[in-house]
């Protein structure tokens, strides 16, 4: 999911990449939190969120700012 993020043709620094990962996870969690009680979240969407959270956990473990 997270590729080498670029802004205006230049690679972003490690902390900026990490911020993007955090925002993606936050957005996905917000969407699921809103839709889950209404029964609108599919199994594949739950799996996608689990993948985002796993990736976030990997970044949190490896991040050294």
C-alpha positions, 0 to 999 in steps of 0.5 A: 500500500505505501509506496515511495511517496513523492511530492513534486517529483522528490522523494519525501523524507522518512518522517513525512512518509510515516505521517502519510501512513498515520493519516491513511490509518486514521482515515480508514479507521474513521470510515469503518467506525462510522459505517460498522454499526450500520452493517455497511463494512464488508469482510474485504474492507475489514481485511483492508483495514487490518492490512493498513493497521499491520503496516502502521504497526510495522512503521511504529516498530521501525520508526526512529525519527 
